[in-house]
Amino acid sequence: MGLSVMILGLALFLGVHLISTQRELRSELIARSGESLYKLGYALIAAIGLALIVWGFANYRANGWIDVWTPPHAMRHITVALMLPAVILVVAAYLRGRIYTTVKHPMLTAVKLWAAAHLLSNGDLGSIILFGAFLAWAVVDRISLKRRTDPGGPPIPVGGPGNDAIAVAVGIVAYLALGFAFHPVVIGVPVFGA
């Protein structure tokens, strides 16, 4: 049951995010409902989807674990290493500087790194579906961004190297917090020293 709930959550969460890649459909929905209602519906569907993903994956891990393959232990170290730039890229998506302009879409790059890194170290069916779905969505979204012809809104100001230094510092602190506190407590899997 947990796996089914997680898949439903992925369909809702990633499905609503895929609407952004379908510019004509997105414009039509905004024209019909208005931008505020569209954003409210988008946020509500995404939140429900995320809740179902979290609940379904937790239930699957507790009651229905299905091993597909056993990754070598060294893959865990690669995953831990890849997560540092992934977290820094998430921060750089909001503290825009040279990292942002160089990578162009640091949030999508971070999602791809996060998903690929976790696929390397997790060989169970639920993880393969979860991280594989996020990786596929990020790839599709990035391809759609390259093909878009609409302006996509007003340009957002980009800062300089100071923003990069802050992004790296905040990213390192967030990475350590995720590794030492969040992942072992919330996910139940230790990151460091395991």
Secondary structure, DSSP 8 states (H G I E B T S, - for coil): -HHHHHHHHHHHHHHHHHGGG-HHHHHHHHHHH-HHHHHHHHHHHHHHHHHHHHHHHHHHHHH---B-----THHHHHHHHHHHHHHHHHHHHHS-SHHHHHHS-HHHHHHHHHHHHHHHH--BHHHHHHHHHHHHHHHHHHHHHHH--S--SS------HHHHHHHHHHHHHHHHHIIIIIIIIII----S--
